[in-house]
Amino acid sequence: MSDIIKSKGWNWQIITDEFAQTWKNPAPETFYLLSRWKNQQKQSFLDLGCGLGRHTILFAKNGFDVSAFDISEEAIEHTSEWAKTENLNIDIKQGDMLNIPFDNESIDCILCMNVISHTDTKGMYKIADELKRVLKSNGECYLTLGSKETWGFKQDWPMIDENTKLRDEQGPEYMVPHFYADYDLIHQLFKDFSIEDIKHVGTYYTKDSQTFESYHWHILIRKN
């Protein structure tokens, strides 16, 4: 297999204020995770691919020791400013998820919403190794992956490998790699973890009078 494709983040500079509001509201699943991880007495939390900071701020406000991480300078700046206005002490770093800049076994729980699949197949295996490295024993990670059932995988976009396409569509994700998985591939990727839960989630939305079906895997893994 060739070298891992170069990582590329969202272009947040072209996001409209109206669209950005969507990415400032926490995902519904995160409120369950707050309860679960509090009950497990987890403390150190990493928002891997923090975007505009919606989950970074949520977990910090709920008493977790929060670290935030993103490849995008604009995302890091926005999250930093938001944290300042809330008087929250958050460790915020910029970098590539292929090399997570945190110590071995230093994190109790990790959230990767709509970000971890922005690489190719070889990159996904590297990220899985990085998650295992930074998680403490019995640490958990909740992540989403694009599904091969979704409309994006069926588009005539440039193919990087059998599971990865470059999104050839104008917008914030233009030419951002998208890795797509199926059930068997998920088990291959996370064979070194206990897979606590897998859900196949469909979302429907309308754009330019067309209805799109977007499918993602929602996965909860635990380090053995």
N, C-alpha and C positions, 0 to 999 in steps of 0.2 A: 504494500500500500504506500502511496506517495506521502510526502510531508503533510502535516495538518494545515488546512486552509487558514489563511490569516484571519484573525478575529476582527469583527467589525460591529460596533454598537449602533443603537438607534440614532438617527439624526433628530435630536430633540429641538433643534433650532427652528425646524419648519413646522412644529406642532402648534396648532391653533390653541388659544386659551380654552375654547369650548371642549376640544378633544382632550386637552391636558387634564381637565376636571375628572375625566374617567380614571386617569392614572394617579389621582390624588386620593381616591376613595379605596379603602382596604377591600380586598377580595373576601367574599363571605366565608371561605374556608379558614381564614386566619383567626377568626374568633373561636372556632373549635380548637385550633392549635394553641391559642393562648391558654385555654382551659386545660387542655391535655398536658402541655409542658409545665404549667404551674403545678398541676397535680403530681407530676413526676419530679418536682423540685429542681427543674432545670433553670440555669441562671444565665449562662453566656449564649447569646443569640447572634447569628450572622445572617444578614439580609444580602444574599448573593445575587447581584444584579438588582440593585436597589431602585433604579429608575429615579423618579422624582421624590422618593422617600416615604411613600404611603405606609409601608409595613415597618420601616425603620422607626418612624415616629410612633406608630401604634404600640410596638413592643417596648420601646423606651418609656412610654407613658404608663405602661403596665408593669414596670419594675424590673425588666430584664436588663442585663449588661449588654448593650447592643453595639455591634460592629456593622458597618455598611460598606458595600464594595460595588464598584461599577467600572466599566471600561470608558464610559462617556464622561468627559470633563463637564459638560453642561449638567448632567445628572448629579454629579458629585457636588457641584456648586449649588444647585437647587436644594439638595438634601441638607447641605451644610447650613445654608441660610434659614431653612425651615427649622432645623434643630436649634439654631440661635434664638429665633423668635419664641420658641417653646422653652428656652432655658434648659435644654437637655444636653447631657454630656455623652456624646456618641463618637466612637472611633470610626472615622470615615477615610477610606482609602480608594485610590484609583488604580486599576490594573486589569489584567487579563485572567479570566476564570480558569484558564489552562494552567496557571501557576498562582494559586490562592496565597496571598501574602500573610499567612497566619501560621503559628507554630503547630507542630504535631500535637494531636490530642488536646487541643485548646478550646474547642467549641462544643457546647451541649446540644444545640439544635440549630438547624440551617433551613432557611426558606429560599427556594429558587422558583419564583413564579414567572412564567413566560420569558425565560432567559436562557436556561441551560442548553436548549436545543439550537442555539445560534452558533453552531460549529458543524463539523462533519463527523463521520463515523469514528475515525481515529481520534478526533478531539473528544468525542463523548467518552471513550474508554479512558482517556487521560483525565477528564474531569471526574469520572467515577473514582479513579485512584486518588485524586486530590480530596474528594469528599471523605473518603475512608481515612486519609492521612490526618486531616484537621479535626475530625470528630473524636470526641472522647468515647471510651467504651460504653455501649448502650446509648450513645448519642443518636439522635434521629434527624432525618432530612425529609422535608416535604417538597416535591418538585413536580413540575409539569413538563410534558414532552408532546410535541406535535404528533398526531396520529396519521398513519398511512391512509386512513379513511377520509381525511379532510380534503377540502377542495384544493388547497394549495399543492398537495402532492400530485394532484391530477393535472396541474397546469403545465404548459409547454415551456417551462423555465429551464435554464441551463442546469444540467445534471453534473454534480461533483463526484458522487459515488452512488451506489445502489440505494442509499437511504437519504441522500442530501441533495437539495436544490438551492440555487441562488435565486432569491426573490426578485424577479425581473418585472417589477411594478413600481411606478413612481410613488414616492411616499417616504415615511421615516425609516422603513425597512428595505429600501432599495439596495439591491446587491448584498444584503445580509444573508449569510448562509442559514438554511433551515434543515435541521435533521428531523426525520420522521421515523417513528417506531411502530412495531406491532407487539403483541403480547409476548411472543417468544423472544424477540430481541431485547425487551425489557429485562427478562430473566437472565439473559446472557450478560447484559451490561452490569447488572447488580448482583451477580452470583456470589460476591463476597459479603453481601449484606443479608439480613433477614428482611424480606418484603412483607411489611405489615398490612398493606392495603393497596389495591389497584382499582381505579375507577376509569371508565371510558366516558367522557363528558362531551355532550354535543351542545353547541351554541348556534343559534340562528340569528342572522341579522340581514338587513336590507341596505343595499348601496346602489345608487343610480338605477332604481326600480328593479334591481336583481336581488334575489334571495340567495344567501350563501349559507352553507353548512360547515361549521368549523368544529373539528373534533380534536380533543386533547386527552392525553393520559394524565391522571392525577395519581401520584405514587408516594407512598410513605415507606421509607426504608429505615432500618436500624442497624447500627454497627454492632457486630457480634463481639 
